[in-house]
Amino acid sequence: MMRFPASALAICVLMLAGSADAATLIHAGRLIDGVSDAVRERVTIVVEGNRIGAVEPGFRAAAAGDDLIDLSAATVMPGLMDMHVHLTSEQNRRSEIEAVKKSEADRAYDSVQFAERTLLAGFTTVRNLGDQFNVSIALRRAVEAGKVRGPRIFTAGRPIGSTGGHADASNAWGPFLYSDDPRLNTVCNGPDSCREAVRQRYKDGVDSIKIMATGGVMSLEKSGTAPQFTDEELAAIVSTAHDYSLKVAAHAHGNEGVKRAVMAGCDSIEHGTFMDDETMRLMKQKGTYYVATISAGRWVTDQAQDPTYFPPLIRAKAPEIGPATQKTFARAFKAGVTIMFGTDTGNGPHGSNAREFGYMVEAGMPAMTAIRAATMVPARYLGIDDRLGSVEIGKLADIVAVPGDPLADIYVMEHVNFVMMEGVVYKR
């Protein structure tokens, strides 16, 4: 056996001790902490392991072994949250044929690149509201295990709809394409069937439930606004989901479908395109959250200008629904409805999530309020505000940065140049 001098051993011990105490210091030129309306300048954020150990005024000098990250020319803020994504797909000219050609494995490989794009855009937490084959549940596990790079995922797995509705993937299929594979089943009819659908998703391991309360734009059905669940079916879905501590997100464009979903106790309304003032008052009364997904409306409308991009049935609905989304958002904000940031990416390219900030500000929301809608507001909805949503001592170190000042120019949110998730730097 080799022997080492006592002095050498002492040096090794000191080196190991020093590395154990080493921290990551972030020099933030400006800090939006997710809690205060005030922007702090020249701040040091001390990251110890995967958590925030200190938030100090001034730029602390780095000690031996510390990792110093200079963001003195940037605005630093909590990791962003997108409350409506679809990480297993991305709409394109071939989406109609891909619906029957792409396998479970194809969707899984696609989701890996989409998840990484989302993370590098600064979104460290997402809510995935609908997928194929429950791939997003496997993706969530892969991210948690460190096998792939992606955001923290809260997923609804397969959505729930009614026969012929927005979640019925077999719309317009020939009968020879029908499958009895339960992984493809997204349809329920009647209260008992709806209860069973929620229980199956609980068994699958979802974090929430996604339902299609009305028709939609991107499905092969005539109406994009008609209600598609009865009051009894909605009551069965919501009561069963809440029994399992699962929140219910309701896709809904038409006002009647939105109103039914709110009255039934759905926790969030997605899109809400044509909801009226009465429905907004009900949402405030019941504490229903609103996710407008202006980005998806704008993107679909833009693509519909090309007569070759979408099938005719989809192209006919896009001009009606797309332009109305931003106007409804503006009304809902003025009415005091609680708004969460959400994009519906997958309809539109993954990684472009931050465009939503510009659309929100264009509609009258202050920039700081829009940033909070992507940080503390969704953290409270998800019940994770004790560990995420703000830059505070003891919270997980999900931290992002943008060049310049987003309060003066909200569009810099589209240029995230630093991403840390749980203390690990993914973009620097």
N, C-alpha and C positions, 0 to 999 in steps of 0.2 A: 504494500500500500504506500502511496505517495504521502509525504508529510509536508505541511505548509507552515511557515513561520507564524507565530501568534499575531504579528503585526499585519500580515497579509490577510489572516482570517478576520481581524478586526475591521480592516478596510472593506472586505466583502460584506460583513454584517452591516456596516454603515451605509454601503451602497444599496443593499437590499431595503434597509429601513427608509432611506431617502426616496427610493422608487415607490415604496408603498405609500409615502406621504405626498408624492407628487400630484399636482393638480393641473387641470387645464384652465388657463386664464383667457377670457374673452374680453378684449378691450372694445367696448361698444361706443361708437361715436354718438349714437342716439338709441335710446331704449324705449320701446312701446311694450309695457309689461303685461298687457292684457287685462289689467284691473283698473289702473288710473287713467284719467283723461289727459293727464300731463305727460309730456315726453321728457325723460331724463337724459341729460347729456354727459358724456365722458364718464362712463360707468364700467366697472369691472365685474364680470360674472364669473364666479369660481365654480367649476364643475369638478366634483369629486366622485369618481366612479360613474354611475349612471344618473346621479342626482345633482341638483344645484345646491352647493354648499354655502354660498354667500353672494350677495349683490351689494357692491360697495361703490361709494362715490369716488371718482378719480380713477386713474390708471395705475393699478398696483404693479410694482416691479416683479418680474418673474424670479422665483428662487431656482436654485440648481435642480434640474430634473423636471421643472414645470414646462408644460407646452403652452406657448403664448400664441394666441390667434388674434391678429390685428384686424379688427373691423371698425377702426376709428373713423373711416370715411363712409360707413354704412349705417343703416337703421336695423337694429336687431329686435326680434319679437319672438313670441312663442311659436312652436311648430303649428302650421296651419291645418285646419280640418275641413274636408269636403264631405258634406253629409248626403251626397247623392252621386254615386259613381257606378259604373258597370265595368269591372276590371277584366272580364273574360271575353270581351268583344269590342270591336270598333267599327262603326258603320262605314261602308264603302259601296262602290257600284255593284259589287258581287255579293252583298249581304244576303239577298234573297236566296241565291243558290247555295251560299255557304251554310245557311240554316239547315240544309239537308246533307251537305257534303262533309262538314267538319265534325270530327269525332271528339270524344271526351279528351283524348290526348292532345289533339290540335288546340282545343280551347285552353288546356292547361299551359302549353308552351306559349301561346299568345299572352296569357295572363301574366306570365313572368316579366315580359318586356313592358307591358302596360303598367304593372306595379312599380317597376323601377323608374319609369318616366314620371310617374305621379310623385314618388318620393323626391326625386331630384328637382321637381318643380316647387318643392317646399312643403308638400302636404304629408305630414307624418302620421296622420290619422284619417281614415275614411270610413264611410258607411256604404257598403256595397248593397244596392237595392235591386237585386235580381240577377240571376246568372243562368248558365246552362249546365246541367249535370251536377249541380252543387260544387262546381270546380272552385268557387271562391272560398268554400270551407276548407278545402285542402290547401289552397293558397295561403289562407290565414295561418294554418298550422306550419307551413313551410317557412313563412316569414318569422313566426315566433321561434322556430328552431334554428334560425340563421342560415337556412339552406338557400334562400333567395333574398334579394334586396327589394324591399317594398315597405309601404306604410303599415302602421297598426290597422288591422281590419276588423270592423264590426259588420257582419254580413247577414243578410236575410235568406241566402241560398236561393232556391227557386221561388219565383213570385207565385201568388195565388190569384186566379181569375175565374170567370165563369165560361161556360161553353160558348165558343165563338167570339169571346171577348179579347181584350188587349193582351192577356197572358196566354191565350190559346195558340201555341206555336203551330198547330196543324191547320190553321186557317188557310184556305186555298190550296191545300195539298191534295194530290190524288189519293184515292183510298188505298192504293198499293204502298203508300209511304207511311201509313199509320203504324204505330208501334205500341206494344203493351209494356214496354220497359218503364218501370215505376220511376226511374230517374228523370224521365221526360214529362211526367204527369204534373201539370200546373193548373188543373181545372177542378173546381168543386161546384156542386149545385145542391141547394137546400141546406138548412142549418146543420143537420147531422154530418153531411159530407164536408161542410166547411170546418166543423170542429175537428174532424179526422185529419183534414189537411194541415191545420195548425199543429196538431199533436205529432204528425209525421215530421214536420219541420223541426219541432222540438227534439224529436228523436235523432234527426240528422245532425243536430248541433248548431243551429242558427243562433244569432244574437238578437234578432228582431224578426218581425213579420212584414212582408210587403204584399199589399193587395192592389188590384186594379179596380178601383171604384167606378171608373168610367172608361169609355173607349180612349184610344190614343192615336198619335200620328203615325208612329213607325210600325204599325201592324196592318195586316191585310184584312181590314174590316171597314165598312162604309162610314160609320159614325165615329168621330174622335171625341165626342162629348156626351153621348148617351149614358145614363147610369146603368151599371151592370151587376149590381147586387141589391137584393131587397133589404129592408130594414131588419128582418129576422136573420138573414144570412150575416149581415154586418154585426149584429149583436152577438151571434154565435162566435164569430171570429174574434172579436175584441175581448169578450169575456173569457174565452179559452186562452187567448194569448196572455192576458193579464194574470190569469191563474198561474201561468208559468213564468211570470215576471218578464214577459216579452212585450216590448212596445210595438205598436202597429203604425206603419207608414202607408198612407193611402195615395196612390197615383189618382189624380182626379183633375179633369179639365172643365167639364160642364158644372154649372152652379148646383143643380139638383144633386148630382153625385157627391160634390164637395160637402154640401149641407148634410146629406145622409151620413157621410163618414164622420163629420164633426159631432153630430148628434149621437152617433153610436159610441163615441169615445176614442176614435183613432187619435194617436198621439201627435202625428204630423201629417200635413197635407203637402203633397209634392205637385208642383206646377200651379194648381189652383187658378187656371187661366181666366175663367169667366165667372169667378165668384163675385157675388154682389155685396153691398154694404151690410145687409142683414147677416149674411154668412160670416163676414169679417167680425161683426159684433159677437156672434156666437163663438168664434174662435178665441177672442179675447176673454169672454166669459168662462170658457172651459179650459183655457190655458193651452190651446192647440198651437203647436209650432208650425211655421210656414217656410217651405223651401221652394223658391220660385224657379230655379234653373233657367234663368234668362239665356244663358249661353246656348242651351240646347235649342230653344225657340229661335234664336238668331241664326244658328248654324243650319237648322233644317230649312228655314225660309230661304237662306242664301243658296243652298244646294238645289232647292226646288226651282230656281230660275233656269237651271239646265234641264231641258225636257228629257234628257237621256239618263239622268242620275237615279231617280226613284221610279218604282213601278207607278202606273197611273193612279191607282187608288190612294197611295201615300202622297203623291204630288198634289192631288186635289185637296187634301186636308191641310197641308203645310201653310199656305197663305192665310188661312183663317186663324190658326192657333198661334203661329210664331210671333207675329207683331204684337199680339195682345198681351204677351207675358210681361214685358217690361212695364207697360201701363198699369197692369194689375199690381205689380210689385210696388210701384209708386203710391198707389191708393192704399195698399195694405200697410206700408210704412207710415203714411200720414194717419192712418186709423189706429196705429199703436199695436198692431199684431206682432207677436214675437217672431223674428225672422232669423233663420239659420242659413249660412252659406252652403250652397249646393249647385252643382253644374250639370249633372246628368252626362258627364263625359263617358264616352262610348258612343254617344250621339255627339260627334265632334271628337277631335283627336285628344288622346290621353297626353297629359303634360301641359295642355293649354288651359288648365283649370283656373288660373289666376285672371283670365280675361273677365270672369264674373265680377271681380272687384270694380272694374271700369264701368260695366253695365249698371251695377248697383249705385255707384256714385252719379252716373248720368241720370238716373231716375230720382235723384234727390236725397240719397242717404249720405250723411257725412262720412268721410274716409275712415275716421277712427271707429265709428259705429260699424262700418263694413268689416274692418279688421276684427273687431270684437265678435261679429257674427260668425267669424271663422276661427275663433279661439275659445273664449270663455263661455259663450252662449251654447255651442254644441257640447262643450265639456260638461256643462250642467245637465243638458238633456241626456247625455250618455251616462251620467252618474260617475264621471271620472274627474270632476273638478278638484278633488282632493289631491290629485297627482299630476294633472295636466291642465292646459288651457291658459297658463300664465307663467311668467318668469318670476318665481318666488322661491325662497329658501325651502328646501325639502322636497320640492317637486321634481319629477323626472326631467332630465335635461333634453327636452325637445326644443331646439332653438334654430331659427332661420334668420337670414339677413338679406337685405336688398340694397343696391346702391342708391344713394340719394335719399330723398324724403318723401315717403308715400302720402303724407298728409298734404304736401304741396303738389305732388304729381302721382296720382293713384296708379298710373300705368307702370311705374317701376316695380310693382308687385309681380309683373310678368317676367322679371329678370332676377329671380332669386339666385344669389351667388354663394350662399353658404347654407348647408343643411347638416344639422346634428340631430340624431334621434337616440334617446337614452344614453347620451354621452359619447356615442360613436359618430365620427364625422364621415358623412357620405359625399359631401361636395364642399370643396374648399378652394 
